[in-house]
Amino acid sequence: MTGCWAVATAGPGSAGATTLALALAFAANGVAIEANSDGGVLAARLGLSLGTSAPGLDSLVAELGTIDGPASVLEHAQRCASYLPVVPCASTEEIADGAVRSLASLMPALRRCAVELFVAVDVGRFRAGESQPLVAGCDGLVLVTSAATEGLACALVRLPVLVASVPQLVLAVRGRGPYPLREIARVARQRAGTEIPVVAVPDDPRGVVRLIRRGAGRRPSPLLQSAHELIDLLTILGTPAGVSGAAAMWGAPA
C-alpha cells in the first residue's frame, strides 16, 4: 500500500498511537516518521542512534527544504531490530518542535519523495493549532484512544473539530472497556454529525515486543493482525469512490 496517514492521540497519557504507527508501517512495508512536537522517544526506545548527525527528522526536513531532484525518505531512516525503517525526531521539545513545524510546510515534497511508500506519521497528541497543518498534508488521521471511559470522553468531545479540520478521520479504540464498539460508533456519529469509521486495536504487549525486536514471526500477533485490517480500511478510504461505503461498513461494527 502507498499513502500517508497521521496517527495521534486526543489527550495526555499513553493511548498507543506510537505503537500503532509502527505497526501500520510494518504491515504496509512502509516507514514510520516520528513528528511529535513534544519530543521523540523512538530513538531511545528502539535502540537507535541519538547522535545529532544521525539520520532522522532533522536531516529529512533539511533535504526536503532544498530538494531539486529525486530523494528518498528511507535515506533518513534508521532500522530497528525488526528492520522496520523509522525516522526518529529529537528527544528535546525545543529541537523537535522546529523540525515538526518545518515538516508541516514540506508535506507536498515529502509526498513526492514517498510516492511508492506507505508513511505513518506519529504526531503524538493532536493539538488543533499545531497539529492541523501537518495532518492536512496527509491522507487522513487515525485518532487512537484507550477504551476506558476517560480516554473515550477525551476523544469523542474532539470529534466535531477534527472532522472539520482533517482530510479523513478514523477512530481506533485500544483495549477492552465498558462499552461495545457498536455503541462507541453510534456516539461518535452523533458527536461528529457524520459516520466515523471505528476500529478495535488490541492491548498486546507481547505483540509490541515482537514488532520491535523480531518482526512478524510465523504467525502475526493480534496487534499486527489489527494493523493489517486497518491498512485494508485505509486503502479503501484512500480511494474516493470507496469512502462512503467504507465509512458505512466500519462505522457500526458488531
Phi, psi and chi 1 to 4 in degrees:
 res  aa     phi    psi   chi1   chi2   chi3   chi4
   1 MET       -  147.6  175.2 -170.9  174.7      -
   2 THR  -116.9  168.2   60.7      -      -      -
   3 GLY   132.9  178.4      -      -      -      -
   4 CYS  -144.9  114.6  180.0      -      -      -
   5 TRP  -124.6  135.5  -79.3   78.1      -      -
   6 ALA   -85.3  149.8      -      -      -      -
   7 VAL  -129.2  131.2 -175.2      -      -      -
   8 ALA  -150.5  167.2      -      -      -      -
   9 THR  -107.0  163.4   62.2      -      -      -
  10 ALA   -89.5  -24.4      -      -      -      -
  11 GLY  -151.7 -169.6      -      -      -      -
  12 PRO   -69.4  165.6   25.9  -34.1      -      -
  13 GLY   102.2  174.7      -      -      -      -
  14 SER  -103.3   86.3  -59.6      -      -      -
  15 ALA   -81.6  -17.3      -      -      -      -
  16 GLY   105.7   17.3      -      -      -      -
  17 ALA   -65.5  -42.3      -      -      -      -
  18 THR   -63.5  -43.4  -62.8      -      -      -
  19 THR   -61.7  -43.2  -64.4      -      -      -
  20 LEU   -66.8  -37.9 -175.7   58.2      -      -
  21 ALA   -60.2  -42.5      -      -      -      -
  22 LEU   -64.5  -43.0  -66.7  175.1      -      -
  23 ALA   -64.6  -40.1      -      -      -      -
  24 LEU   -64.9  -43.6  -70.9  173.8      -      -
  25 ALA   -62.2  -41.1      -      -      -      -
  26 PHE   -66.3  -45.2 -168.4   94.8      -      -
  27 ALA   -63.3  -31.7      -      -      -      -
  28 ALA   -98.5    7.2      -      -      -      -
  29 ASN    54.6   41.6  -66.4  -44.5      -      -
  30 GLY  -112.1 -147.2      -      -      -      -
  31 VAL  -137.0  143.8   59.2      -      -      -
  32 ALA  -103.9  131.6      -      -      -      -
  33 ILE  -114.7  122.8  -63.6  178.7      -      -
  34 GLU   -87.8  117.4 -173.4  177.7   35.6      -
  35 ALA  -134.1   57.2      -      -      -      -
  36 ASN   -99.5  114.6 -171.3  -22.9      -      -
  37 SER   -67.7  -14.1   59.2      -      -      -
  38 ASP   -80.2   -8.4  -69.6  -28.2      -      -
  39 GLY   112.2  147.6      -      -      -      -
  40 GLY   -91.7  158.0      -      -      -      -
  41 VAL  -124.4  -10.6  -61.1      -      -      -
  42 LEU   -70.7  -35.1  -75.4  179.9      -      -
  43 ALA   -60.0  -45.6      -      -      -      -
  44 ALA   -71.2  -42.8      -      -      -      -
  45 ARG   -66.8  -36.9 -177.1  179.6  -60.4  176.8
  46 LEU   -98.1    2.7  -56.5  180.0      -      -
  47 GLY    72.0   31.9      -      -      -      -
  48 LEU   -89.4  170.6  -52.0  178.6      -      -
  49 SER   -69.8  135.2  174.5      -      -      -
  50 LEU  -100.0    3.7  -66.4  166.9      -      -
  51 GLY   -66.6  147.2      -      -      -      -
  52 THR   -67.7  -21.3   55.9      -      -      -
  53 SER   -95.1    0.3   60.6      -      -      -
  54 ALA   -73.4  153.0      -      -      -      -
  55 PRO   -57.7  142.7  -21.1   32.4      -      -
  56 GLY   175.7 -164.5      -      -      -      -
  57 LEU   -63.6  -37.5 -172.4   60.5      -      -
  58 ASP   -59.4  -47.4  -73.8  -14.0      -      -
  59 SER   -69.0  -33.2   66.9      -      -      -
  60 LEU   -64.9  -50.0  174.7   61.0      -      -
  61 VAL   -67.7  -30.4  -62.3      -      -      -
  62 ALA   -63.5  -41.8      -      -      -      -
  63 GLU   -72.8  -41.0  179.4  168.5    6.6      -
  64 LEU   -61.2  -31.4  -68.8  176.7      -      -
  65 GLY   -74.5  -14.9      -      -      -      -
  66 THR  -124.3   10.3   59.2      -      -      -
  67 ILE   -66.1  132.7 -173.2  172.3      -      -
  68 ASP  -134.8   17.0   56.3    3.6      -      -
  69 GLY  -167.5 -166.1      -      -      -      -
  70 PRO   -61.0  144.5  -21.9   33.6      -      -
  71 ALA  -148.8  164.2      -      -      -      -
  72 SER  -130.1  127.9  171.6      -      -      -
  73 VAL   -62.4  -35.1  175.9      -      -      -
  74 LEU   -64.4  -21.7  -65.1  178.3      -      -
  75 GLU   -66.5  -17.8  -68.0  179.5   -2.3      -
  76 HIS  -108.2   11.9  -56.3  -81.8      -      -
  77 ALA  -102.3  151.8      -      -      -      -
  78 GLN  -111.9  153.4  -59.7 -177.5   46.7      -
  79 ARG  -108.3  131.4  -64.5 -167.8 -179.0 -104.0
  80 CYS   -81.7 -175.2   61.6      -      -      -
  81 ALA   -60.6  -27.4      -      -      -      -
  82 SER   -89.3    7.7   64.0      -      -      -
  83 TYR    72.7   11.1  -62.0  100.6      -      -
  84 LEU   -70.7  125.7  170.5   66.9      -      -
  85 PRO   -76.9  129.2   24.4  -29.8      -      -
  86 VAL  -131.1  132.4  176.1      -      -      -
  87 VAL  -101.5   98.3  179.2      -      -      -
  88 PRO   -82.7  155.4   31.5  -33.5      -      -
  89 CYS  -108.2  169.3   72.1      -      -      -
  90 ALA   -61.9  150.5      -      -      -      -
  91 SER   -80.7  -15.6   57.8      -      -      -
  92 THR   -96.8  140.1   59.2      -      -      -
  93 GLU   -61.0  -38.6  179.2 -179.1   -7.7      -
  94 GLU   -60.9  -40.6  -65.9   78.4   10.8      -
  95 ILE   -82.7  -43.1  -60.7  176.2      -      -
  96 ALA   -62.5  -39.3      -      -      -      -
  97 ASP   -61.3  -42.0 -177.1   63.9      -      -
  98 GLY   -65.1  -40.4      -      -      -      -
  99 ALA   -66.8  -39.1      -      -      -      -
 100 VAL   -66.2  -42.3  171.8      -      -      -
 101 ARG   -62.2  -39.6  -68.9  177.4 -177.0  -87.4
 102 SER   -65.0  -41.7  -63.8      -      -      -
 103 LEU   -60.8  -39.1 -179.8   63.3      -      -
 104 ALA   -57.6  -39.2      -      -      -      -
 105 SER   -79.9  -13.1   65.2      -      -      -
 106 LEU  -109.1   13.8  -66.5  167.7      -      -
 107 MET   -58.8  -38.7  -74.6  -57.5  -66.8      -
 108 PRO   -59.0  -39.4  -26.4   36.0      -      -
 109 ALA   -68.2  -39.0      -      -      -      -
 110 LEU   -61.0  -43.8  174.1   66.7      -      -
 111 ARG   -63.1  -36.5  -61.4  -61.3  -61.2  -91.9
 112 ARG   -67.7  -36.2  -70.2 -166.6  -63.7  -89.1
 113 CYS   -75.6  -23.9  -67.2      -      -      -
 114 ALA  -112.8   30.1      -      -      -      -
 115 VAL   -61.9  -25.2   67.0      -      -      -
 116 GLU  -105.0   12.4  -63.9 -177.6   -5.2      -
 117 LEU  -121.6  156.1  -81.6  174.8      -      -
 118 PHE   -94.1  129.9  176.1   82.4      -      -
 119 VAL  -117.6  123.5  179.3      -      -      -
 120 ALA  -105.6  117.9      -      -      -      -
 121 VAL  -104.8  111.1 -176.3      -      -      -
 122 ASP   -85.8  106.9  172.5   22.3      -      -
 123 VAL   -98.5    2.6  -56.7      -      -      -
 124 GLY    72.4 -136.4      -      -      -      -
 125 ARG   -79.1  129.4 -178.1  179.3  179.0 -178.8
 126 PHE   -76.6  123.2 -174.4   92.2      -      -
 127 ARG  -121.3  124.8  -62.9  178.6  174.0   89.5
 128 ALA   -52.3  -47.4      -      -      -      -
 129 GLY   -73.4  -39.1      -      -      -      -
 130 GLU   -87.7  -40.6  -61.4  176.6   17.1      -
 131 SER   -85.4  -27.9  -53.3      -      -      -
 132 GLN   -58.8  -42.5 -165.6  -84.0  -25.3      -
 133 PRO   -60.8  -36.8  -24.7   35.8      -      -
 134 LEU   -70.3  -46.8  178.1   58.3      -      -
 135 VAL   -66.8  -31.7  177.2      -      -      -
 136 ALA   -60.8  -24.4      -      -      -      -
 137 GLY   -85.4   -3.7      -      -      -      -
 138 CYS   -97.3  173.3  -59.3      -      -      -
 139 ASP   -71.4  -25.3  -66.0  -35.1      -      -
 140 GLY   172.7 -173.2      -      -      -      -
 141 LEU  -126.9  131.2  170.1   67.2      -      -
 142 VAL   -99.0  110.7  178.8      -      -      -
 143 LEU   -93.4  119.2 -174.0   70.1      -      -
 144 VAL  -101.5  131.9 -173.8      -      -      -
 145 THR  -137.2  151.3  176.1      -      -      -
 146 SER   -73.4  159.8   71.7      -      -      -
 147 ALA   -80.7   -5.6      -      -      -      -
 148 ALA   -66.3  154.1      -      -      -      -
 149 THR   -55.9  -43.8  -57.6      -      -      -
 150 GLU   -63.3  -43.7  -63.6   83.4   -4.7      -
 151 GLY   -64.9  -43.7      -      -      -      -
 152 LEU   -61.5  -44.0  -77.0  172.8      -      -
 153 ALA   -60.2  -41.2      -      -      -      -
 154 CYS   -64.2  -39.9 -172.8      -      -      -
 155 ALA   -74.0  -45.4      -      -      -      -
 156 LEU   -64.4  -36.5  -69.1  170.8      -      -
 157 VAL   -68.5  -19.2   75.5      -      -      -
 158 ARG   -93.4   -5.8  -73.9  164.8  171.2   74.5
 159 LEU   -59.1  -43.7  -69.3 -175.7      -      -
 160 PRO   -58.5  -42.5  -26.1   36.0      -      -
 161 VAL   -66.5  -41.3  171.5      -      -      -
 162 LEU   -66.2  -44.2  -72.6  169.4      -      -
 163 VAL   -59.1  -34.4  166.3      -      -      -
 164 ALA   -81.7  -13.6      -      -      -      -
 165 SER  -120.6   -8.4   60.7      -      -      -
 166 VAL  -119.7  153.5  -56.3      -      -      -
 167 PRO   -58.1  -49.0  -24.4   34.9      -      -
 168 GLN  -148.0  155.5  -63.3 -168.7   76.2      -
 169 LEU  -135.0  134.3  179.2   63.4      -      -
 170 VAL  -127.3  134.8  174.7      -      -      -
 171 LEU  -102.0  120.4 -178.3   62.2      -      -
 172 ALA  -109.3  121.4      -      -      -      -
 173 VAL  -105.3  116.6 -178.6      -      -      -
 174 ARG   -95.3  131.4  179.9 -178.1   63.0   83.2
 175 GLY    81.9 -172.5      -      -      -      -
 176 ARG  -103.8  144.8  -65.4 -175.6  177.8 -177.8
 177 GLY  -144.1 -170.4      -      -      -      -
 178 PRO   -76.9  -11.4   27.2  -34.1      -      -
 179 TYR  -118.4  137.7  -54.0  105.5      -      -
 180 PRO   -69.8  156.1   24.5  -32.8      -      -
 181 LEU   -59.6  -35.2 -144.9   59.1      -      -
 182 ARG   -62.8  -39.1 -176.1  178.8  -65.9  -83.9
 183 GLU   -68.8  -39.9  176.8   65.8   12.2      -
 184 ILE   -62.1  -41.2  -64.0  171.8      -      -
 185 ALA   -63.5  -38.1      -      -      -      -
 186 ARG   -65.2  -45.6 -176.4 -174.1   65.8   80.4
 187 VAL   -67.6  -38.5  175.4      -      -      -
 188 ALA   -60.9  -41.1      -      -      -      -
 189 ARG   -63.2  -42.0 -178.1  172.6   60.0 -109.8
 190 GLN   -65.0  -43.3  -68.6  177.7  -17.3      -
 191 ARG   -65.7  -45.2  -69.8  -86.5 -171.9  175.0
 192 ALA   -83.2  -21.6      -      -      -      -
 193 GLY    77.7   13.3      -      -      -      -
 194 THR  -158.9  168.1 -173.4      -      -      -
 195 GLU   -69.4  132.5  -68.8  -76.6   -3.6      -
 196 ILE  -119.7  120.4  -59.9  -67.4      -      -
 197 PRO   -60.5  129.2  -21.5   32.7      -      -
 198 VAL  -122.7  126.2  178.4      -      -      -
 199 VAL  -127.6  155.2  -61.2      -      -      -
 200 ALA   -98.7  139.0      -      -      -      -
 201 VAL  -124.9  125.8  177.5      -      -      -
 202 PRO   -72.1  151.0   28.1  -35.3      -      -
 203 ASP   -85.9  100.5 -169.4    1.1      -      -
 204 ASP  -130.6   77.3 -178.1   18.0      -      -
 205 PRO   -57.6  -39.5  -23.1   33.3      -      -
 206 ARG   -65.1  -37.8  -68.6 -175.8  178.6 -179.8
 207 GLY   -64.2  -33.6      -      -      -      -
 208 VAL   -64.1  -45.2  175.0      -      -      -
 209 VAL   -62.0  -44.5  173.8      -      -      -
 210 ARG   -61.2  -41.9  -74.7  179.8   56.2 -173.1
 211 LEU   -61.6  -42.5  172.8   66.7      -      -
 212 ILE   -80.2  -38.7  -65.7  172.7      -      -
 213 ARG   -97.9  -35.3  -59.5  -60.1  175.5 -166.5
 214 ARG  -129.1  -12.5  -62.8 -171.5  -61.6  -85.0
 215 GLY    88.1 -153.3      -      -      -      -
 216 ALA   -72.6  -39.6      -      -      -      -
 217 GLY    76.9 -173.0      -      -      -      -
 218 ARG   -68.4  -38.9  -67.2 -176.1  177.8 -179.5
 219 ARG  -120.6  122.3  -63.1 -177.9   60.1 -175.8
 220 PRO   -59.1  142.8  -22.7   33.7      -      -
 221 SER   -69.8  163.5   65.8      -      -      -
 222 PRO   -54.3  -38.2  -29.1   36.4      -      -
 223 LEU   -60.9  -47.7  170.8   63.6      -      -
 224 LEU   -70.4  -34.0 -161.9   53.1      -      -
 225 GLN   -60.8  -44.9  -71.6  176.9    4.7      -
 226 SER   -65.7  -33.7   69.7      -      -      -
 227 ALA   -65.8  -40.7      -      -      -      -
 228 HIS   -62.0  -41.4  -80.0  -68.9      -      -
 229 GLU   -64.9  -39.6  -67.0  170.4   -1.4      -
 230 LEU   -68.2  -37.4 -177.7   49.5      -      -
 231 ILE   -58.8  -41.2  -74.6  -68.0      -      -
 232 ASP   -59.4  -42.4  -71.2  -18.8      -      -
 233 LEU   -65.0  -45.0  170.0   61.3      -      -
 234 LEU   -63.8  -32.8  -59.1 -175.5      -      -
 235 THR   -62.8  -44.2  -59.4      -      -      -
 236 ILE   -64.8  -43.0  -63.3  172.5      -      -
 237 LEU   -66.4  -25.6  -69.7  175.1      -      -
 238 GLY   -77.2   -7.0      -      -      -      -
 239 THR  -104.0  111.6  -54.4      -      -      -
 240 PRO   -49.7  -40.5  -27.8   34.9      -      -
 241 ALA   -68.8  -18.4      -      -      -      -
 242 GLY  -101.8    1.9      -      -      -      -
 243 VAL   -63.6  -52.9  170.6      -      -      -
 244 SER   -65.1  -38.9   60.3      -      -      -
 245 GLY   -65.7  -38.4      -      -      -      -
 246 ALA   -66.6  -40.0      -      -      -      -
 247 ALA   -64.1  -39.4      -      -      -      -
 248 ALA   -67.8  -36.0      -      -      -      -
 249 MET   -72.7  -40.3  178.0  176.4   66.3      -
 250 TRP   -97.3  -12.8  -74.5   84.7      -      -
 251 GLY   -76.6  -16.2      -      -      -      -
 252 ALA  -139.0   66.3      -      -      -      -
 253 PRO   -72.1  161.3   28.0  -33.6      -      -
 254 ALA   -74.3      -      -      -      -      -
